[in-house]
Amino acid sequence: MSKPRSSPLHAGTMLRGFDLQKMKTVGHYAMTKTTDRRHLIYQMHRQVKHYGQMRTSAAHKIEDIYMTKTRLLIIITSLLAAALICGSVLSQDKTETPATNDSTQVTNPDAAAKLIVYYVHGTRRCATCKKLEAYTQEAIESGFVKELEAGTIEWQTVNTDEEGNSHFIQDYQLYTKSVILSEVQDGKELRWKNLDKIWELVRGDKEAYIKYIQDEVKAFLGEG
């Protein structure tokens, strides 16, 4: 039995239906691809923008940290400068006289006065601190041989970290290693002076340092 033949009209109708369906499928696929590409481009744009914002934010944070550190450095430097200025004012070139009270009264006016040259330091000592002591000792021992032999001048080193010596810090208003001239009579201190230029001179010419010490001692003795 033979199959019935399809009529051209029926075949054309099937072909048109097939083409229409195929076109719809292709169109949908193209639209989907276009939408996907747009979405991908949008996401990439957002990521690039977010990355740029992150870099900008990080740059601002780094700048803020740098500015904060700079301000702190300026404040610390200012405080150190103020402390040095205050210390210099407290230890300015002038002879200090202790307040008169019963504990500083000379009980034997006929007793000979003498000058004690102190080098005051702590336990922890750097090379410059040791140089201060060596230069000062050399200045005293080379410039005042007769006075040392007669006992009118004494050279002493004092470690303020040792027991019983901490009072030197309060007595002479010290904040660093220092050379102190102290006139004593009958065991009582009459006056004293802090030679505060030693730090300025110790890093330079040794002879200038020694001359400074000797000139200050001579001037101090002449004022007595």
C-alpha positions as CSV (number, residue, x, y, z in Angstrom):
1,M,0.0,0.0,0.0
2,S,1.6,3.3,-1.0
3,K,1.9,6.3,1.3
4,P,-0.2,9.3,0.4
5,R,1.8,12.1,-1.1
6,S,1.9,15.4,0.7
7,S,0.5,18.2,-1.2
8,P,2.8,21.1,-2.1
9,L,0.6,23.4,-0.1
10,H,1.0,21.2,3.0
11,A,4.8,20.9,2.5
12,G,5.1,24.7,2.1
13,T,3.1,25.2,5.3
14,M,5.4,22.8,7.2
15,L,8.6,24.5,5.8
16,R,7.3,28.0,6.8
17,G,6.5,26.7,10.2
18,F,10.0,25.2,10.6
19,D,11.7,28.4,9.4
20,L,9.6,30.5,11.8
21,Q,10.5,28.3,14.7
22,K,14.1,28.3,13.9
23,M,14.2,32.1,13.5
24,K,12.6,32.5,16.8
25,T,15.1,30.2,18.4
26,V,18.1,32.0,16.8
27,G,16.6,35.4,17.7
28,H,16.2,34.3,21.3
29,Y,19.8,33.0,21.4
30,A,21.1,36.3,20.0
31,M,19.1,38.4,22.5
32,T,20.4,36.1,25.3
33,K,24.0,36.5,24.2
34,T,23.6,40.3,23.9
35,T,22.1,40.5,27.4
36,D,24.9,38.3,28.7
37,R,27.5,40.6,27.1
38,R,25.9,43.7,28.5
39,H,25.7,42.1,31.9
40,L,29.3,41.1,31.7
41,I,30.4,44.6,30.6
42,Y,28.3,46.1,33.4
43,Q,29.9,43.8,36.0
44,M,33.4,44.6,34.7
45,H,32.7,48.3,34.8
46,R,31.5,48.0,38.4
47,Q,34.6,46.0,39.4
48,V,36.9,48.5,37.8
49,K,35.1,51.4,39.5
50,H,35.2,49.6,42.8
51,Y,38.9,48.9,42.4
52,G,39.5,52.6,41.6
53,Q,37.5,53.6,44.7
54,M,39.5,51.1,46.9
55,R,42.8,52.6,45.6
56,T,41.7,56.1,46.2
57,S,40.5,55.2,49.8
58,A,43.8,53.4,50.5
59,A,45.8,56.5,49.2
60,H,43.8,58.7,51.5
61,K,44.4,56.4,54.5
62,I,48.2,56.3,53.8
63,E,48.2,60.1,53.5
64,D,46.3,60.4,56.8
65,I,48.8,58.1,58.6
66,Y,51.7,60.1,57.2
67,M,50.2,63.4,58.3
68,T,49.5,62.0,61.8
69,K,53.1,60.7,62.2
70,T,54.4,64.1,61.0
71,R,52.3,66.0,63.5
72,L,53.5,63.7,66.3
73,L,57.1,64.2,65.3
74,I,56.6,68.0,65.3
75,I,55.0,67.8,68.8
76,I,57.8,65.6,70.2
77,T,60.5,67.8,68.7
78,S,58.8,70.9,70.2
79,L,58.6,69.3,73.6
80,L,62.2,68.3,73.6
81,A,63.3,71.8,72.5
82,A,61.2,73.3,75.3
83,A,62.8,70.9,77.8
84,L,66.3,71.9,76.7
85,I,65.4,75.6,76.9
86,C,64.0,75.2,80.4
87,G,67.0,73.2,81.5
88,S,69.3,75.8,80.1
89,V,67.4,78.6,82.0
90,L,67.7,76.6,85.2
91,S,71.4,76.1,84.9
92,Q,72.3,79.5,83.4
93,D,75.7,81.0,84.0
94,K,75.3,82.4,87.5
95,T,76.4,81.5,91.0
96,E,73.7,79.9,93.1
97,T,73.6,80.6,96.8
98,P,71.8,78.1,99.0
99,A,68.9,79.4,101.2
100,T,70.1,80.4,104.6
101,N,68.8,78.2,107.4
102,D,70.2,76.4,110.5
103,S,71.6,73.5,108.5
104,T,73.7,75.7,106.3
105,Q,75.0,78.2,108.9
106,V,78.8,78.1,109.3
107,T,79.6,77.3,112.9
108,N,83.3,78.0,112.6
109,P,83.9,81.2,110.6
110,D,87.6,80.8,110.9
111,A,87.6,77.5,109.1
112,A,89.2,77.7,105.6
113,A,86.8,77.5,102.7
114,K,87.5,75.1,99.9
115,L,86.3,74.5,96.4
116,I,84.9,71.0,95.4
117,V,84.7,70.3,91.8
118,Y,82.1,67.6,91.2
119,Y,81.6,65.5,88.0
120,V,78.1,64.1,88.5
121,H,76.9,61.1,86.4
122,G,74.8,58.0,86.5
123,T,75.7,54.3,86.2
124,R,74.9,54.1,82.4
125,R,77.7,56.1,80.7
126,C,78.4,56.7,77.0
127,A,81.8,57.6,75.4
128,T,81.0,61.3,75.6
129,C,80.1,61.1,79.3
130,K,83.5,59.5,80.0
131,K,85.2,62.1,77.9
132,L,83.5,64.9,80.0
133,E,85.0,63.3,83.2
134,A,88.5,62.8,81.6
135,Y,88.7,66.4,80.2
136,T,87.5,68.0,83.4
137,Q,89.9,66.0,85.6
138,E,92.8,66.9,83.3
139,A,91.8,70.6,83.5
140,I,91.7,70.6,87.3
141,E,94.9,68.5,87.8
142,S,96.9,70.4,85.3
143,G,95.8,73.9,86.2
144,F,95.6,73.8,90.0
145,V,98.4,71.6,91.2
146,K,99.2,73.8,94.3
147,E,95.6,74.2,95.3
148,L,95.0,70.4,95.1
149,E,98.1,69.8,97.2
150,A,97.0,72.4,99.8
151,G,93.5,71.0,99.9
152,T,91.8,74.2,98.9
153,I,90.5,72.5,95.8
154,E,89.1,68.9,95.7
155,W,88.1,66.8,92.6
156,Q,85.3,64.3,93.1
157,T,83.2,62.1,90.9
158,V,79.6,61.3,92.0
159,N,77.4,58.5,90.8
160,T,73.8,59.6,91.5
161,D,72.6,56.0,91.1
162,E,74.6,54.9,94.2
163,E,72.9,54.9,97.6
164,G,72.9,58.3,99.3
165,N,73.8,60.3,96.2
166,S,70.4,61.0,94.7
167,H,70.1,64.3,96.5
168,F,72.7,65.8,94.1
169,I,70.0,65.8,91.4
170,Q,67.6,67.9,93.5
171,D,70.3,70.0,95.1
172,Y,71.7,71.2,91.8
173,Q,68.6,70.9,89.6
174,L,70.3,68.4,87.3
175,Y,68.8,66.6,84.3
176,T,72.0,65.3,82.7
177,K,75.7,64.7,83.5
178,S,77.2,67.9,84.9
179,V,80.2,69.6,86.3
180,I,79.5,71.5,89.6
181,L,81.6,74.0,91.4
182,S,80.8,74.0,95.1
183,E,82.3,76.3,97.8
184,V,82.3,74.7,101.2
185,Q,83.3,76.0,104.6
186,D,83.1,74.1,107.8
187,G,81.2,71.3,106.1
188,K,78.5,73.7,104.8
189,E,77.9,74.7,101.2
190,L,78.1,78.5,100.7
191,R,77.4,78.7,96.9
192,W,77.6,76.6,93.8
193,K,77.6,76.9,90.0
194,N,76.7,74.5,87.2
195,L,79.2,74.7,84.2
196,D,76.5,74.1,81.6
197,K,78.7,74.7,78.5
198,I,80.5,71.4,78.8
199,W,78.2,69.6,76.4
200,E,78.7,72.4,73.8
201,L,82.5,72.2,74.0
202,V,83.2,68.5,74.6
203,R,82.4,67.6,70.9
204,G,84.9,70.2,69.7
205,D,88.4,71.3,70.6
206,K,89.8,69.6,73.8
207,E,92.0,72.6,74.6
208,A,89.0,74.9,74.4
209,Y,87.1,72.7,76.9
210,I,90.0,72.6,79.3
211,K,90.4,76.4,79.1
212,Y,86.7,76.8,79.8
213,I,86.9,74.7,83.0
214,Q,90.0,76.4,84.3
215,D,88.7,79.9,83.5
216,E,85.4,79.2,85.3
217,V,87.2,77.8,88.4
218,K,89.5,80.9,88.6
219,A,86.5,83.2,88.2
220,F,84.6,81.3,90.9
221,L,87.5,81.5,93.3
222,G,87.9,85.2,92.6
223,E,84.2,85.9,93.5
224,G,84.6,84.2,96.9
